[in-house]
């Protein structure tokens, strides 16, 4: 018989393997979901035969799935013939047992693909087309530029040059409407197209980019039968009511959608502010309270998001976490939700850098923001717990400050965050006291040194929910102005 301790050890080892094995770990001579008529068939087979990419454990390639940072590190690392393997890394979210640990450390050491500057690599984060262009430009040398341009990639963009170089070389191309889609997430099929063109010039004779699939038309009825909210972290929108249909985009947690049709197989036909198509109804929540204005109150608004602390100023700490890291993570999630809702977001910091309080106020003033939101984490000897939101009564925006703080606190309490309500309070904090040109607020998400709050703060699912709640509070503020 196996001893109890040995059983526990065996289970722990099995869980480690399941958690950190590559999602693309099965090689195949062909994939059932990549037929010979598929636009990327030759490129996928070329890379598969070179053992640069492989399929999933069910034998499929999933050409419409999005590429994560860890998958990109593995495939590009193999293409560059880097060392790879299982190694200790410099990142908190990349343990030695992670399938891509060696390649991630290789890529980071060679300055090809590094982390966020806060100790995290973002293993499951998805790559955009402009990020992929930058990575390929750093991994391989493409020197020639040309007068090729895309309407959504201005010359002032930091990714203009790498995109131009790859377009000039025939590695990437634009859409038929003259756009590049720099913020679009890159799918596995398009990743294969680009990487194969880098390695083999013969593939560059094909059209630079396939025409993206148009969204399906609205169903016969033009009136939605219900509204719902997305409950998954990311929910694929597809061209048909089945997972085998191509994904045309994805919706984030908390996105509000109009539902036009509910099908017997569990799928639903929906429309959001940016996407129209089919989603699985199991990830939709009906019957929620939504005070948002259907005319999209965040469209065109400039929101300044301030991630508290940074660099040599870690802020509060507890249970192995630092405030500066958590505020940056939540602020980035908040940025994504706001941008998806049509707002323009100005971040006071996007990496682990330090700004004086005066500089944070100055950034907001120069941006001519419509509101300013500062994100922080509390601490108090492990005794206090809960969420509280502050406003300043010491400037001309006092009444608007209080309204903004109240809407955000209300959303934090009505969302599935399970936090103690510490209320809306006046606060003397510099960054909100001296915001004289726009409503401002400072959110204290929770107490990092309280065991229950810390457990929630450590969860990225909880952090995304918190960011979404703040986004909805800002939306409520503009809806009710």
C-alpha positions in Angstrom: 0.0 0.0 0.0 1.1 3.6 -0.6 1.4 5.6 2.6 -0.8 8.6 3.2 2.2 11.0 3.0 3.3 9.4 -0.3 -0.2 9.7 -1.8 -0.3 13.4 -0.9 3.2 13.9 -2.4 2.1 12.1 -5.6 -1.0 14.2 -5.9 1.0 17.4 -5.4 3.4 16.3 -8.1 0.5 15.5 -10.5 -1.1 18.9 -9.8 2.2 20.6 -10.6 2.4 18.8 -13.9 -1.2 19.7 -14.8 -0.8 23.3 -13.8 2.5 24.0 -15.6 2.5 21.8 -18.7 2.3 23.5 -22.0 -1.2 23.8 -23.5 0.5 23.1 -26.9 2.4 19.9 -26.2 1.4 17.4 -28.8 3.2 17.2 -32.1 1.3 16.1 -35.2 1.8 15.6 -38.9 -1.5 17.3 -39.4 -4.3 18.9 -37.4 -8.0 18.2 -37.9 -8.9 21.9 -37.5 -6.3 23.0 -40.1 -7.3 21.6 -43.5 -5.2 21.9 -46.6 -7.5 24.7 -47.7 -6.8 26.7 -44.6 -5.0 30.0 -45.3 -2.2 29.1 -42.9 -1.9 25.4 -43.7 1.5 25.5 -45.3 3.0 27.8 -42.6 1.6 25.8 -39.7 2.9 22.5 -41.2 6.3 24.1 -41.9 6.6 25.2 -38.2 5.2 21.9 -36.9 7.7 19.8 -39.0 10.5 22.0 -37.5 9.1 21.3 -34.0 8.7 25.0 -33.4 5.0 24.7 -32.7 2.7 21.8 -31.8 -0.9 21.1 -31.1 -3.1 20.7 -28.0 -3.5 17.4 -26.2 -6.7 16.7 -28.2 -4.7 16.8 -31.4 -6.1 20.2 -32.6 -4.1 23.3 -33.4 -6.9 25.9 -32.5 -5.9 28.4 -35.2 -8.5 30.9 -33.9 -7.2 30.9 -30.3 -5.1 33.8 -29.0 -1.4 33.5 -28.4 -0.2 34.1 -24.8 3.1 35.6 -23.8 4.4 32.2 -22.6 3.4 30.5 -25.8 5.2 33.2 -27.8 8.3 32.8 -25.7 8.3 29.0 -26.3 7.8 29.1 -30.0 10.1 32.0 -30.8 12.7 30.5 -28.4 12.6 27.3 -30.3 12.9 29.1 -33.6 16.0 30.9 -32.3 17.3 27.6 -30.9 17.7 29.1 -27.4 18.5 26.9 -24.4 15.0 26.6 -23.0 14.4 23.8 -20.5 13.1 24.2 -16.9 15.0 26.8 -15.0 14.5 29.3 -12.1 13.4 32.7 -13.5 13.4 36.3 -12.3 9.6 36.4 -12.3 7.2 35.6 -9.5 4.6 34.1 -11.9 7.0 31.8 -13.7 8.1 29.0 -11.4 10.9 26.6 -12.4 8.3 24.0 -13.2 6.5 26.1 -15.8 6.7 24.6 -19.3 8.1 27.8 -20.7 10.4 28.9 -17.8 13.7 28.3 -19.7 12.6 30.1 -22.9 11.0 33.0 -20.9 14.3 33.5 -19.0 16.3 33.3 -22.3 14.0 35.8 -24.0 14.2 38.2 -21.0 18.0 37.9 -20.8 18.3 38.7 -24.5 15.9 41.7 -24.1 13.5 40.1 -26.7 10.5 39.7 -24.5 10.7 40.8 -20.9 8.3 41.3 -18.0 6.3 44.3 -16.8 8.9 45.7 -14.5 7.0 44.8 -11.4 8.3 41.3 -10.9 5.7 39.7 -13.1 6.0 38.3 -16.6 2.3 37.9 -17.4 2.4 34.3 -18.6 -1.3 34.1 -19.6 -1.6 37.6 -21.0 -2.4 37.7 -24.7 -0.2 39.3 -27.3 -1.4 42.1 -29.6 -0.3 42.5 -33.2 1.9 45.5 -32.4 3.5 43.6 -29.5 4.3 40.7 -31.8 5.8 43.1 -34.4 8.1 44.6 -31.7 9.2 41.1 -30.5 10.0 39.8 -34.0 12.0 43.0 -34.7 14.1 42.5 -31.6 14.6 38.8 -32.3 15.6 39.2 -36.0 17.2 42.1 -37.8 15.1 43.8 -40.4 16.7 47.1 -41.3 14.9 48.4 -44.4 12.0 50.8 -44.0 9.7 52.3 -46.6 6.8 54.7 -47.1 4.3 51.9 -46.2 1.8 53.2 -43.6 -1.4 52.2 -41.9 -4.1 54.7 -40.9 -4.1 53.4 -37.2 -0.3 53.4 -36.7 0.9 57.1 -36.6 4.5 57.9 -36.9 4.5 59.0 -33.3 3.6 55.5 -32.2 6.6 53.6 -30.5 5.7 50.6 -32.7 5.6 52.5 -36.0 9.2 51.6 -36.9 9.1 47.8 -36.1 5.7 47.5 -37.9 7.1 49.4 -40.9 10.2 47.2 -41.1 8.2 44.0 -41.0 5.7 45.3 -43.5 8.5 46.3 -45.8 10.0 42.8 -45.5 6.6 41.2 -46.3 6.3 39.7 -42.8 3.1 41.6 -41.8 0.5 43.5 -43.7 -2.7 45.5 -43.1 -6.4 44.9 -43.5 -8.2 45.8 -46.7 -9.4 49.0 -45.0 -5.9 50.3 -44.7 -5.6 49.6 -41.0 -3.1 47.3 -39.2 -5.1 46.6 -36.1 -2.2 47.2 -33.6 -4.4 46.5 -30.5 -6.0 43.4 -31.9 -5.0 40.2 -30.2 -3.0 37.9 -32.5 -4.4 34.4 -33.2 -2.3 31.3 -33.5 -2.9 31.1 -37.3 -1.6 34.6 -37.8 1.3 34.0 -35.4 2.3 31.0 -37.6 2.0 33.1 -40.8 4.3 35.8 -39.4 6.9 33.4 -37.8 7.0 31.3 -41.0 7.6 34.4 -43.1 10.5 35.4 -40.8 12.2 32.0 -41.1 11.4 31.3 -44.8 11.3 34.1 -47.4 9.4 31.8 -49.8 6.2 32.4 -47.7 6.5 36.2 -48.2 5.2 36.0 -51.8 1.7 35.5 -50.4 -0.6 38.4 -49.6 0.7 40.1 -46.5 -2.4 39.5 -44.4 -5.7 37.6 -44.9 -8.9 39.5 -44.9 -10.4 39.3 -41.4 -13.7 37.5 -41.2 -16.6 39.9 -41.0 -19.0 39.6 -38.0 -22.2 37.8 -38.8 -25.2 39.9 -39.6 -27.8 40.7 -37.0 -30.7 38.1 -36.8 -34.1 38.9 -38.3 -35.2 40.7 -35.1 -33.6 44.1 -34.5 -34.7 44.3 -30.9 -32.7 42.6 -28.1 -34.7 40.2 -25.9 -32.4 40.8 -22.8 -29.2 42.4 -21.5 -26.5 40.4 -19.8 -23.0 40.7 -18.4 -20.0 38.6 -19.2 -18.9 36.5 -16.2 -15.7 34.9 -17.8 -12.3 36.7 -17.6 -12.3 36.6 -21.4 -15.1 35.4 -23.6 -14.6 34.6 -27.3 -17.1 36.0 -29.8 -17.5 33.6 -32.7 -18.9 33.6 -36.2 -21.3 30.7 -35.4 -22.9 28.9 -32.4 -20.1 26.4 -31.8 -16.6 26.4 -30.5 -15.3 25.2 -33.8 -16.3 28.5 -35.5 -13.6 31.2 -35.8 -13.2 33.7 -33.0 -13.6 37.3 -34.2 -12.7 38.9 -30.9 -13.3 38.6 -27.2 -15.1 40.4 -24.4 -13.8 41.1 -20.9 -15.4 40.3 -17.6 -18.2 42.6 -16.8 -18.9 43.8 -20.4 -22.6 44.5 -20.9 -24.1 42.9 -24.1 -27.5 42.9 -25.8 -28.8 39.4 -26.3 -30.9 38.9 -29.5 -31.3 35.1 -29.6 -30.9 32.2 -27.1 -30.3 28.9 -28.9 -31.2 25.4 -27.6 -27.5 24.4 -27.5 -26.7 27.0 -24.9 -25.3 29.6 -27.3 -26.5 33.2 -27.6 -26.4 35.8 -30.3 -25.1 39.1 -28.8 -24.0 42.6 -29.6 -21.7 44.7 -27.6 -20.3 48.2 -28.3 -17.5 46.6 -30.4 -18.5 43.1 -31.4 -21.4 41.2 -32.8 -21.6 37.4 -32.9 -22.1 34.2 -30.9 -21.0 33.4 -27.3 -21.7 30.5 -25.0 -24.6 31.5 -22.8 -23.0 29.8 -19.7 -20.8 32.8 -19.4 -23.6 35.4 -19.3 -25.4 36.8 -16.3 -28.9 38.0 -16.7 -31.0 40.1 -14.3 -28.2 42.4 -13.1 -28.7 46.0 -12.2 -27.2 48.3 -14.8 -27.6 52.1 -14.6 -25.4 52.7 -17.6 -26.5 54.9 -20.4 -26.9 53.0 -23.7 -25.4 56.1 -25.5 -22.0 55.0 -24.1 -21.2 57.8 -21.5 -17.5 56.9 -21.5 -17.0 57.4 -25.2 -14.5 60.2 -25.8 -13.8 60.7 -22.1 -10.2 61.1 -20.8 -9.7 59.1 -17.6 -6.4 59.5 -15.7 -5.5 56.3 -13.8 -2.9 56.7 -11.1 -1.3 53.5 -9.8 0.0 54.4 -6.3 3.7 54.2 -5.3 6.4 52.6 -7.4 10.1 51.7 -7.6 11.9 52.5 -4.3 8.5 53.4 -2.7 6.8 50.1 -2.2 3.8 51.4 -0.2 2.1 48.9 2.2 3.2 45.3 2.4 1.9 42.0 3.7 1.7 38.3 3.0 4.6 38.5 0.5 2.9 41.3 -1.5 3.7 44.9 -2.1 1.2 47.7 -2.7 3.1 49.1 -5.7 2.8 45.8 -7.5 -0.9 45.3 -6.8 -1.9 48.9 -7.7 -0.2 48.6 -11.1 -1.9 45.3 -11.9 -5.4 46.6 -11.0 -4.7 49.9 -12.8 -3.8 48.1 -16.0 -7.0 46.0 -15.7 -9.0 49.2 -15.1 -7.3 50.8 -18.2 -8.4 47.8 -20.3 -12.0 48.0 -19.2 -12.2 51.8 -19.7 -10.6 51.6 -23.2 -13.0 48.8 -24.2 -15.8 51.1 -23.2 -14.6 53.8 -25.5 -12.6 56.0 -23.1 -9.1 57.4 -23.6 -6.9 56.4 -20.6 -3.8 58.2 -19.4 -1.7 56.2 -16.9 0.6 58.1 -14.5 2.8 55.0 -14.7 2.7 51.7 -16.6 5.9 50.2 -15.2 7.7 50.0 -11.8 8.8 53.7 -11.7 8.4 56.4 -9.1 6.7 59.8 -9.6 6.5 62.5 -6.9 3.0 63.4 -6.0 3.3 66.8 -7.8 4.3 65.0 -11.0 1.2 62.8 -10.8 -1.0 65.9 -10.5 0.9 67.5 -13.4 0.4 64.4 -15.7 -3.4 64.6 -15.1 -3.4 68.4 -15.7 -1.5 68.1 -19.0 -3.8 65.3 -20.1 -6.8 67.5 -19.5 -8.6 64.6 -18.0 -12.3 64.3 -17.3 -11.7 62.4 -14.1 -8.7 61.3 -12.0 -8.7 57.9 -10.1 -5.9 56.9 -7.8 -5.6 53.2 -6.8 -4.1 52.2 -3.5 -4.0 49.4 -0.9 -4.4 49.9 2.9 -2.7 48.5 5.9 -3.3 48.7 9.7 -1.6 46.1 11.8 -3.6 43.3 10.4 -6.8 44.4 12.3 -8.8 46.6 9.9 -10.3 45.2 6.7 -12.5 46.3 3.8 -12.8 48.8 1.0 -13.1 52.6 1.3 -13.1 55.4 -1.2 -11.9 59.0 -0.6 -12.6 62.4 -2.0 -11.3 65.9 -1.3 -13.5 68.7 0.0 -10.6 71.2 -0.2 -11.1 72.3 -3.8 -13.7 73.7 -6.1 -14.6 70.2 -7.4 -15.7 69.0 -3.9 -19.3 68.0 -4.8 -18.3 66.2 -8.0 -15.4 64.5 -6.1 -17.9 63.1 -3.6 -20.3 62.0 -6.4 -17.5 60.1 -8.2 -16.3 58.5 -5.0 -19.8 57.5 -4.1 -20.6 55.8 -7.4 -17.3 53.9 -7.3 -17.8 52.7 -3.7 -21.3 51.6 -4.5 -20.1 49.5 -7.4 -17.3 48.0 -5.2 -20.0 46.9 -2.7 -22.6 45.7 -5.2 -20.0 43.6 -7.2 -19.0 40.1 -6.2 -16.0 41.2 -4.2 -17.1 40.2 -0.7 -15.5 43.2 1.0 -16.4 45.1 4.2 -18.0 48.4 3.3 -15.9 51.1 5.0 -17.7 53.9 3.2 -17.0 57.1 1.4 -14.7 59.5 3.3 -13.0 62.8 3.1 -9.3 62.6 2.7 -6.4 65.0 2.6 -4.4 63.1 0.0 -2.2 65.3 -2.2 -3.1 63.7 -5.5 -6.8 64.4 -5.1 -6.6 67.6 -3.1 -4.7 69.4 -5.9 -6.7 68.1 -8.8 -8.5 71.4 -9.3 -9.6 70.9 -12.9 -11.3 67.6 -12.7 -13.3 65.3 -10.3 -10.9 63.0 -8.5 -11.0 60.1 -6.0 -8.7 57.7 -4.3 -9.7 54.1 -3.9 -8.3 51.9 -1.1 -9.1 48.4 -2.4 -8.4 46.5 0.8 -5.9 45.9 3.7 -2.8 44.0 2.5 -1.9 42.9 6.0 -5.3 41.4 6.8 -5.5 37.7 6.0 -8.9 37.7 4.4 -8.3 40.9 2.3 -4.8 39.7 1.3 -6.3 36.4 0.1 -8.6 38.4 -2.3 -5.9 40.8 -3.3 -3.6 37.9 -4.3 -6.3 36.7 -6.8 -6.1 38.1 -10.3 -9.7 37.1 -10.8 -10.6 39.3 -7.8 -8.4 42.1 -9.1 -10.1 42.1 -12.4 -13.5 42.2 -10.7 -12.3 45.2 -8.6 -11.0 47.0 -11.7 -14.3 46.4 -13.5 -16.3 47.7 -10.5 -14.2 51.0 -10.6 -14.8 51.2 -14.3 -18.6 50.8 -13.8 -18.5 53.4 -11.0 -16.9 55.9 -13.4 -19.4 55.0 -16.0 -22.3 55.6 -13.5 -20.8 59.0 -12.7 -21.0 60.2 -16.3 -24.4 58.5 -16.9 -25.9 60.5 -14.0 -24.2 63.8 -14.6 
